[in-house]
Amino acid sequence: MDEIEFRKRVYANPAAPEQELVDAARDNPDYQEILNQTQAMERQVDAVVNAIAVPEGLEAKLLAIPQQATEVTGSVGTVARSAAANSSFFNYYAIAASLLLVIGVTFTLSSNRGPTVTDLAMQDGVFTILYSEPQMLATVPSLNTGPTPVALSMGSVNEVMADAGVQLVSNTTQQDMDIYSATPCVILPAYKSAHLVLQGEEGAVSVFVINNSPVQNEYQIRDSRFQGLVMPASEGNMILIGEQGENLEELKQTVANSMDWTI
């Protein structure tokens, strides 16, 4: 199986991976590292959830709610139902569940303990695009075996990025940033995004823009071939991905300064 399929199946149940995944990881050090990292993150999430104490007195308040049962008769029989279920019990439960969720997510992010579900989905989305559309990366001069490609005009690039709410701005940094491919793409199904390909020092560099909620902090993503940065912007996120060894830190400010979020 390829790496994308391996990642998807591991993410589905990291605590108890299928034997096929365990065997694949045993025979491939890169797959083993993915499995180890994912299982480590799963343990960290469990630790966060288990470490959160229930607020003092909450259990007693929930147990003290009157059990005023009524009966509701339907086509499948008679079901006992608590009148309190429509009021205070579910209010307490919803508040408690929301509080625990907020505390857990905040703790995870502030302590940098691991990625969120959205983080993992974005990472999976961009890697899927990179591996399923290799012809995009082959548009840069260093990888192209045919005629030397011509950089796209600012107008052509902006036409593609318009749906994602981003446009290139005319400044000196943009003049040094040749773009050889610009296509709309789908990273997360509910949001608009675009994929640009630039020339980097180690090969092609992909720039993804997506108009979902900005992440709280910049973080790194990587696999056995690529390394990347996920960065919050004013109205969305920008993701830079290049080959291992690419100096993305040097490039990110140039790219960020060349783009304006219009939504």
VEXPA-336435 format. One record per residue (C-alpha): residue in one letter; x, y, z. Coordinates in Angstrom, 2 decimals. Example, Ala and Ser with C-alpha at 12.3 -4.5 7.8 and 13.67 -1.06 7.14 Angstrom:
<aa->a; x->12.30; y->-4.50; z->7.80> .
<aa->s; x->13.67; y->-1.06; z->7.14> .
! end
This chain:
<aa->m; x->0.00; y->0.00; z->0.00> .
<aa->d; x->1.13; y->3.58; z->-0.58> .
<aa->e; x->1.82; y->6.09; z->2.20> .
<aa->i; x->-1.48; y->7.97; z->1.80> .
<aa->e; x->-3.54; y->4.80; z->2.31> .
<aa->f; x->-1.31; y->3.78; z->5.22> .
<aa->r; x->-1.82; y->7.15; z->6.95> .
<aa->k; x->-5.59; y->7.09; z->6.49> .
<aa->r; x->-5.94; y->3.60; z->7.93> .
<aa->v; x->-3.64; y->4.36; z->10.86> .
<aa->y; x->-5.50; y->7.60; z->11.67> .
<aa->a; x->-8.80; y->5.66; z->11.67> .
<aa->n; x->-7.78; y->3.52; z->14.65> .
<aa->p; x->-4.26; y->4.21; z->15.93> .
<aa->a; x->-4.78; y->2.39; z->19.23> .
<aa->a; x->-5.52; y->-0.95; z->17.53> .
<aa->p; x->-4.12; y->-0.94; z->13.98> .
<aa->e; x->-4.92; y->-3.81; z->11.65> .
<aa->q; x->-2.31; y->-6.55; z->11.38> .
<aa->e; x->-1.67; y->-5.54; z->7.77> .
<aa->l; x->-0.62; y->-2.09; z->8.97> .
<aa->v; x->1.61; y->-3.54; z->11.67> .
<aa->d; x->3.29; y->-5.78; z->9.10> .
<aa->a; x->3.76; y->-2.89; z->6.67> .
<aa->a; x->5.31; y->-0.75; z->9.42> .
<aa->r; x->7.67; y->-3.58; z->10.43> .
<aa->d; x->8.98; y->-3.76; z->6.86> .
<aa->n; x->9.21; y->0.02; z->6.30> .
<aa->p; x->11.00; y->2.34; z->8.78> .
<aa->d; x->9.09; y->5.39; z->7.48> .
<aa->y; x->5.74; y->3.67; z->8.06> .
<aa->q; x->6.89; y->2.56; z->11.50> .
<aa->e; x->7.69; y->6.17; z->12.39> .
<aa->i; x->4.24; y->7.30; z->11.22> .
<aa->l; x->2.61; y->4.59; z->13.32> .
<aa->n; x->4.72; y->5.42; z->16.39> .
<aa->q; x->4.00; y->9.15; z->16.14> .
<aa->t; x->0.26; y->8.63; z->15.67> .
<aa->q; x->0.03; y->6.23; z->18.59> .
<aa->a; x->2.04; y->8.63; z->20.75> .
<aa->m; x->-0.39; y->11.42; z->19.90> .
<aa->e; x->-3.33; y->9.13; z->20.74> .
<aa->r; x->-1.83; y->8.42; z->24.16> .
<aa->q; x->-1.29; y->12.14; z->24.74> .
<aa->v; x->-4.92; y->12.91; z->23.91> .
<aa->d; x->-6.10; y->10.15; z->26.26> .
<aa->a; x->-3.85; y->11.54; z->28.98> .
<aa->v; x->-5.33; y->15.02; z->28.54> .
<aa->v; x->-8.89; y->13.73; z->28.77> .
<aa->n; x->-8.18; y->11.52; z->31.77> .
<aa->a; x->-6.29; y->14.28; z->33.59> .
<aa->i; x->-9.25; y->16.66; z->33.62> .
<aa->a; x->-11.06; y->16.53; z->36.94> .
<aa->v; x->-14.85; y->16.76; z->37.04> .
<aa->p; x->-15.84; y->20.07; z->38.69> .
<aa->e; x->-16.57; y->19.64; z->42.39> .
<aa->g; x->-20.24; y->19.09; z->43.10> .
<aa->l; x->-21.23; y->18.49; z->39.47> .
<aa->e; x->-21.88; y->14.77; z->39.96> .
<aa->a; x->-24.09; y->15.43; z->43.01> .
<aa->k; x->-26.09; y->18.05; z->41.12> .
<aa->l; x->-26.68; y->15.68; z->38.23> .
<aa->l; x->-27.74; y->12.83; z->40.51> .
<aa->a; x->-30.10; y->15.14; z->42.43> .
<aa->i; x->-32.18; y->15.91; z->39.34> .
<aa->p; x->-35.69; y->14.51; z->39.90> .
<aa->q; x->-36.49; y->11.32; z->38.00> .
<aa->q; x->-39.92; y->12.29; z->36.75> .
<aa->a; x->-40.58; y->9.64; z->34.17> .
<aa->t; x->-43.34; y->9.63; z->31.66> .
<aa->e; x->-44.12; y->7.11; z->29.02> .
<aa->v; x->-44.09; y->7.72; z->25.32> .
<aa->t; x->-45.82; y->5.15; z->23.16> .
<aa->g; x->-44.59; y->4.80; z->19.57> .
<aa->s; x->-44.79; y->2.38; z->16.70> .
<aa->v; x->-41.98; y->0.28; z->18.17> .
<aa->g; x->-43.34; y->0.07; z->21.71> .
<aa->t; x->-43.35; y->1.97; z->24.98> .
<aa->v; x->-40.25; y->3.91; z->26.03> .
<aa->a; x->-39.58; y->5.37; z->29.47> .
<aa->r; x->-38.55; y->9.00; z->29.25> .
<aa->s; x->-37.54; y->11.52; z->31.89> .
<aa->a; x->-39.18; y->14.93; z->31.82> .
<aa->a; x->-35.96; y->16.36; z->33.19> .
<aa->a; x->-34.16; y->15.15; z->30.08> .
<aa->n; x->-35.56; y->18.09; z->28.18> .
<aa->s; x->-34.42; y->20.65; z->30.70> .
<aa->s; x->-31.90; y->20.77; z->33.50> .
<aa->f; x->-30.20; y->17.39; z->33.06> .
<aa->f; x->-29.22; y->17.98; z->29.47> .
<aa->n; x->-28.28; y->21.58; z->30.25> .
<aa->y; x->-25.89; y->20.38; z->32.96> .
<aa->y; x->-24.56; y->17.63; z->30.72> .
<aa->a; x->-24.04; y->19.92; z->27.74> .
<aa->i; x->-22.26; y->22.53; z->29.83> .
<aa->a; x->-20.03; y->19.92; z->31.47> .
<aa->a; x->-19.19; y->18.24; z->28.16> .
<aa->s; x->-18.44; y->21.57; z->26.49> .
<aa->l; x->-16.26; y->22.65; z->29.41> .
<aa->l; x->-14.22; y->19.45; z->29.30> .
<aa->l; x->-13.82; y->19.73; z->25.54> .
<aa->v; x->-12.68; y->23.34; z->25.70> .
<aa->i; x->-10.23; y->22.61; z->28.53> .
<aa->g; x->-8.84; y->19.60; z->26.70> .
<aa->v; x->-8.40; y->21.37; z->23.38> .
<aa->t; x->-6.90; y->24.46; z->25.01> .
<aa->f; x->-4.47; y->22.35; z->27.01> .
<aa->t; x->-3.42; y->20.41; z->23.93> .
<aa->l; x->-2.79; y->23.52; z->21.87> .
<aa->s; x->-1.10; y->25.58; z->24.55> .
<aa->s; x->1.25; y->22.78; z->25.51> .
<aa->n; x->1.87; y->21.75; z->21.90> .
<aa->r; x->0.97; y->18.18; z->22.79> .
<aa->g; x->-0.35; y->17.20; z->19.36> .
<aa->p; x->-2.43; y->18.13; z->16.31> .
<aa->t; x->-6.19; y->18.62; z->16.29> .
<aa->v; x->-8.58; y->16.76; z->14.01> .
<aa->t; x->-8.57; y->19.73; z->11.61> .
<aa->d; x->-4.77; y->19.83; z->11.65> .
<aa->l; x->-4.65; y->16.16; z->10.66> .
<aa->a; x->-7.28; y->16.66; z->7.96> .
<aa->m; x->-5.37; y->19.57; z->6.43> .
<aa->q; x->-2.12; y->17.61; z->6.51> .
<aa->d; x->-3.78; y->14.60; z->4.90> .
<aa->g; x->-5.40; y->16.85; z->2.28> .
<aa->v; x->-2.21; y->18.55; z->1.11> .
<aa->f; x->-0.18; y->15.33; z->1.03> .
<aa->t; x->-2.93; y->13.66; z->-0.98> .
<aa->i; x->-2.77; y->16.47; z->-3.55> .
<aa->l; x->1.03; y->16.33; z->-3.76> .
<aa->y; x->1.13; y->12.58; z->-4.35> .
<aa->s; x->-1.92; y->12.37; z->-6.61> .
<aa->e; x->-0.92; y->15.28; z->-8.87> .
<aa->p; x->2.86; y->14.98; z->-9.41> .
<aa->q; x->2.56; y->16.82; z->-12.72> .
<aa->m; x->2.00; y->20.04; z->-10.78> .
<aa->l; x->5.43; y->19.83; z->-9.19> .
<aa->a; x->7.02; y->19.01; z->-12.54> .
<aa->t; x->6.14; y->22.47; z->-13.86> .
<aa->v; x->9.20; y->24.12; z->-12.27> .
<aa->p; x->12.32; y->24.44; z->-14.49> .
<aa->s; x->14.55; y->22.21; z->-12.33> .
<aa->l; x->12.16; y->19.25; z->-12.69> .
<aa->n; x->10.83; y->19.83; z->-16.19> .
<aa->t; x->12.28; y->17.63; z->-18.94> .
<aa->g; x->10.56; y->19.43; z->-21.78> .
<aa->p; x->10.65; y->23.05; z->-22.90> .
<aa->t; x->11.53; y->25.55; z->-20.19> .
<aa->p; x->8.24; y->26.59; z->-18.54> .
<aa->v; x->7.21; y->30.22; z->-18.37> .
<aa->a; x->6.16; y->31.82; z->-15.10> .
<aa->l; x->2.48; y->32.75; z->-14.86> .
<aa->s; x->1.28; y->36.34; z->-14.88> .
<aa->m; x->-0.10; y->37.91; z->-11.73> .
<aa->g; x->-3.53; y->38.13; z->-13.36> .
<aa->s; x->-3.61; y->34.41; z->-14.12> .
<aa->v; x->-2.63; y->33.51; z->-10.57> .
<aa->n; x->-5.14; y->35.90; z->-9.02> .
<aa->e; x->-7.92; y->34.47; z->-11.15> .
<aa->v; x->-7.30; y->31.03; z->-9.61> .
<aa->m; x->-6.93; y->32.30; z->-6.04> .
<aa->a; x->-10.00; y->34.54; z->-6.11> .
<aa->d; x->-12.38; y->31.85; z->-4.80> .
<aa->a; x->-10.15; y->31.26; z->-1.79> .
<aa->g; x->-10.25; y->34.98; z->-1.01> .
<aa->v; x->-6.56; y->35.65; z->-1.70> .
<aa->q; x->-4.71; y->37.72; z->-4.27> .
<aa->l; x->-1.12; y->38.56; z->-5.11> .
<aa->v; x->-0.14; y->42.14; z->-4.48> .
<aa->s; x->2.31; y->44.05; z->-6.62> .
<aa->n; x->5.51; y->44.59; z->-4.68> .
<aa->t; x->9.21; y->43.89; z->-4.97> .
<aa->t; x->9.06; y->40.54; z->-3.18> .
<aa->q; x->6.54; y->39.17; z->-5.67> .
<aa->q; x->8.84; y->40.00; z->-8.57> .
<aa->d; x->11.37; y->37.50; z->-7.21> .
<aa->m; x->8.77; y->34.76; z->-6.74> .
<aa->d; x->8.06; y->33.02; z->-10.07> .
<aa->i; x->4.89; y->30.90; z->-10.02> .
<aa->y; x->4.75; y->28.07; z->-12.57> .
<aa->s; x->1.41; y->26.50; z->-11.68> .
<aa->a; x->-1.79; y->27.80; z->-10.09> .
<aa->t; x->-4.82; y->25.55; z->-9.68> .
<aa->p; x->-7.89; y->25.39; z->-7.42> .
<aa->c; x->-7.82; y->22.39; z->-5.12> .
<aa->v; x->-9.73; y->20.70; z->-2.30> .
<aa->i; x->-7.93; y->20.39; z->1.04> .
<aa->l; x->-11.03; y->20.40; z->3.25> .
<aa->p; x->-14.33; y->19.87; z->1.39> .
<aa->a; x->-16.18; y->22.73; z->3.07> .
<aa->y; x->-13.61; y->25.41; z->2.19> .
<aa->k; x->-12.09; y->27.03; z->-0.89> .
<aa->s; x->-8.39; y->26.60; z->-1.50> .
<aa->a; x->-5.73; y->27.03; z->-4.16> .
<aa->h; x->-2.36; y->25.44; z->-4.93> .
<aa->l; x->0.61; y->27.40; z->-6.29> .
<aa->v; x->3.95; y->25.90; z->-7.33> .
<aa->l; x->7.18; y->27.91; z->-7.06> .
<aa->q; x->10.84; y->27.20; z->-7.76> .
<aa->g; x->12.75; y->26.43; z->-4.57> .
<aa->e; x->16.38; y->25.62; z->-3.90> .
<aa->e; x->15.73; y->21.87; z->-3.59> .
<aa->g; x->13.00; y->21.64; z->-6.22> .
<aa->a; x->9.35; y->22.60; z->-6.35> .
<aa->v; x->7.74; y->24.41; z->-3.43> .
<aa->s; x->3.96; y->24.22; z->-3.03> .
<aa->v; x->1.98; y->27.06; z->-1.52> .
<aa->f; x->-1.55; y->26.18; z->-0.43> .
<aa->v; x->-4.05; y->28.80; z->0.72> .
<aa->i; x->-7.33; y->27.80; z->2.37> .
<aa->n; x->-10.04; y->30.05; z->3.76> .
<aa->n; x->-10.87; y->28.05; z->6.90> .
<aa->s; x->-10.38; y->29.31; z->10.45> .
<aa->p; x->-6.74; y->30.27; z->11.10> .
<aa->v; x->-4.78; y->27.87; z->13.29> .
<aa->q; x->-3.68; y->29.27; z->16.63> .
<aa->n; x->0.04; y->28.74; z->16.10> .
<aa->e; x->2.40; y->27.95; z->13.25> .
<aa->y; x->3.48; y->24.31; z->13.18> .
<aa->q; x->5.46; y->21.87; z->11.04> .
<aa->i; x->4.27; y->18.88; z->9.04> .
<aa->r; x->6.38; y->16.27; z->7.26> .
<aa->d; x->6.53; y->12.81; z->5.82> .
<aa->s; x->9.33; y->10.69; z->4.37> .
<aa->r; x->9.74; y->13.05; z->1.38> .
<aa->f; x->8.25; y->16.46; z->2.14> .
<aa->q; x->8.49; y->19.03; z->4.93> .
<aa->g; x->6.08; y->21.88; z->5.45> .
<aa->l; x->4.86; y->24.79; z->7.54> .
<aa->v; x->1.23; y->25.56; z->8.40> .
<aa->m; x->0.81; y->29.27; z->9.16> .
<aa->p; x->-2.23; y->31.28; z->10.27> .
<aa->a; x->-3.15; y->34.27; z->8.13> .
<aa->s; x->-5.68; y->37.05; z->8.67> .
<aa->e; x->-8.62; y->35.16; z->7.14> .
<aa->g; x->-7.38; y->31.61; z->6.68> .
<aa->n; x->-4.25; y->29.48; z->6.53> .
<aa->m; x->-1.21; y->29.26; z->4.30> .
<aa->i; x->0.77; y->26.04; z->3.93> .
<aa->l; x->4.27; y->25.84; z->2.45> .
<aa->i; x->5.63; y->22.42; z->1.49> .
<aa->g; x->8.93; y->21.56; z->-0.15> .
<aa->e; x->11.41; y->18.73; z->-0.43> .
<aa->q; x->13.43; y->17.77; z->2.63> .
<aa->g; x->16.18; y->20.36; z->3.12> .
<aa->e; x->14.21; y->23.24; z->1.59> .
<aa->n; x->14.66; y->26.48; z->3.55> .
<aa->l; x->10.98; y->27.26; z->4.12> .
<aa->e; x->11.71; y->29.69; z->6.97> .
<aa->e; x->13.50; y->31.98; z->4.54> .
<aa->l; x->10.73; y->31.71; z->1.96> .
<aa->k; x->7.65; y->32.06; z->4.16> .
<aa->q; x->7.91; y->35.80; z->4.79> .
<aa->t; x->8.41; y->36.51; z->1.10> .
<aa->v; x->5.31; y->34.51; z->0.25> .
<aa->a; x->3.25; y->36.02; z->3.07> .
<aa->n; x->4.20; y->39.56; z->2.06> .
<aa->s; x->3.13; y->38.85; z->-1.51> .
<aa->m; x->-0.44; y->37.88; z->-0.65> .
<aa->d; x->-3.46; y->39.79; z->0.52> .
<aa->w; x->-6.59; y->38.17; z->1.96> .
<aa->t; x->-9.65; y->39.86; z->0.48> .
<aa->i; x->-12.52; y->38.04; z->2.24> .
! end
